[in-house]
Amino acid sequence: MKNFYIIIGVVAVAGIAIIALVLRGGGSAATEPVDLGELADAELLELAQGMVDGDPNAPVTIMEFGNYQCNTCRQFALLIKPQVDMAYVETGQAKFIYYDYPSAGFPHSFLAARAARCAGDQERYFDYHDAVYRTFDDWVLQRSAAGHFEDLADEIGLDTGAFEECLNSDRFADVVTANITLGQRLGVPGTPGIFVHHGTGSAQRLGGFQFIDIQQAIEAGPGN
């Protein structure tokens, strides 16, 4: 999380209260942010967790704040991220970090974020991430998406019992809430929100999310 100490020092406004309604525990799936109280920046950075794809020691970091129920995020995940992976992640030049950024206008987005993290417990986070976006049309307008998320776990070969136990709880609700608050403090206006960081100085928040935007930001870095 060292990179975000740099970002928060440059971009964020400290002391923003976390605004969160609570629905958690009791054997039911947490589908909304939980109340974390007010966290100092350092405390927030300890709780917020991005999911890393690629070499954790890669010199460049590409960060996305994404919403699983956002159609533009789906386009980014299915069309643009594969280009980024091929050019930078798979070559070891960059790592990709995904931060959950669900919002109130997307009723299944918080549960989707938790579902992906439940898959991450079984080391299949990005497989599940891709499956959620790939099947977007099958669940996005449904009254409830929980059944679909459970079916996806079976489809990609997860231990469905462990997955369902995780999903039907409040597990990771605090982490997803912290990621939302982190995005708010960084001034992320919408999704997908993309940052590029070269390891020193402040991260650059990009105005676009196309491959060319990311490519230009990386190639503008030191040593290029």
LINVENVEN-V959101 format. One record per residue. RES is the residue in one letter. OMEGA is omega in whole degrees, 0 to 359 (NA if undefined). BURIAL is + if it has 9 or more other ideal C-beta (glycine too) atoms within 8 Angstrom, else -. Layout:
RES | OMEGA | BURIAL
RES | OMEGA | BURIAL
This chain:
M | 182 | -
K | 182 | -
N | 184 | +
F | 170 | +
Y | 179 | +
I | 182 | +
I | 183 | +
I | 179 | +
G | 184 | -
V | 192 | -
V | 195 | -
A | 171 | +
V | 184 | -
A | 172 | -
G | 176 | -
I | 179 | +
A | 175 | -
I | 179 | +
I | 186 | -
A | 170 | +
L | 189 | -
V | 168 | -
L | 188 | -
R | 170 | -
G | 176 | -
G | 178 | -
G | 178 | -
S | 185 | -
A | 175 | +
A | 184 | +
T | 180 | -
E | 176 | +
P | 179 | +
V | 184 | +
D | 178 | -
L | 187 | +
G | 177 | -
E | 181 | -
L | 169 | +
A | 182 | -
D | 182 | +
A | 178 | -
E | 179 | -
L | 182 | +
L | 175 | +
E | 185 | -
L | 180 | +
A | 183 | +
Q | 171 | -
G | 178 | +
M | 189 | +
V | 173 | -
D | 181 | +
G | 182 | +
D | 180 | -
P | 181 | -
N | 179 | -
A | 187 | +
P | 182 | -
V | 177 | +
T | 174 | +
I | 183 | +
M | 174 | +
E | 164 | +
F | 189 | +
G | 181 | +
N | 184 | +
Y | 181 | +
Q | 181 | +
C | 183 | +
N | 178 | -
T | 175 | +
C | 176 | +
R | 179 | +
Q | 178 | +
F | 184 | +
A | 187 | +
L | 186 | +
L | 187 | -
I | 181 | +
K | 177 | +
P | 176 | -
Q | 178 | +
V | 179 | +
D | 184 | +
M | 185 | +
A | 191 | +
Y | 185 | +
V | 182 | +
E | 178 | -
T | 179 | -
G | 180 | -
Q | 183 | +
A | 168 | +
K | 180 | +
F | 179 | +
I | 181 | +
Y | 175 | +
Y | 178 | +
D | 177 | +
Y | 177 | +
P | 179 | +
S | 189 | +
A | 181 | -
G | 182 | -
F | 194 | +
P | 180 | -
H | 190 | +
S | 180 | +
F | 179 | +
L | 178 | +
A | 179 | +
A | 178 | +
R | 180 | +
A | 179 | +
A | 179 | +
R | 173 | +
C | 174 | +
A | 178 | +
G | 175 | +
D | 180 | +
Q | 176 | +
E | 182 | -
R | 186 | +
Y | 187 | +
F | 171 | +
D | 180 | +
Y | 175 | +
H | 181 | +
D | 181 | +
A | 178 | +
V | 179 | +
Y | 182 | +
R | 182 | -
T | 184 | +
F | 185 | +
D | 183 | -
D | 186 | -
W | 193 | +
V | 182 | +
L | 180 | -
Q | 177 | +
R | 177 | -
S | 180 | -
A | 186 | +
A | 180 | +
G | 179 | -
H | 180 | +
F | 176 | +
E | 178 | +
D | 179 | -
L | 179 | +
A | 178 | +
D | 182 | +
E | 182 | -
I | 172 | +
G | 177 | -
L | 167 | +
D | 189 | -
T | 178 | +
G | 179 | -
A | 180 | +
F | 183 | +
E | 176 | +
E | 178 | -
C | 184 | +
L | 184 | +
N | 180 | +
S | 175 | +
D | 181 | -
R | 180 | +
F | 178 | +
A | 179 | +
D | 181 | +
V | 180 | +
V | 177 | +
T | 179 | +
A | 178 | +
N | 176 | +
I | 182 | +
T | 177 | +
L | 178 | +
G | 178 | +
Q | 181 | +
R | 177 | +
L | 177 | +
G | 178 | +
V | 187 | +
P | 183 | -
G | 184 | -
T | 355 | +
P | 174 | +
G | 187 | +
I | 174 | +
F | 171 | +
V | 180 | +
H | 184 | +
H | 176 | +
G | 176 | -
T | 180 | -
G | 182 | -
S | 175 | +
A | 179 | +
Q | 174 | -
R | 185 | +
L | 177 | +
G | 179 | -
G | 182 | -
F | 178 | +
Q | 180 | -
F | 182 | +
I | 178 | -
D | 180 | +
I | 179 | +
Q | 181 | +
Q | 180 | -
A | 179 | +
I | 183 | +
E | 177 | -
A | 183 | -
G | 181 | +
P | 178 | -
G | 180 | -
N | NA | -
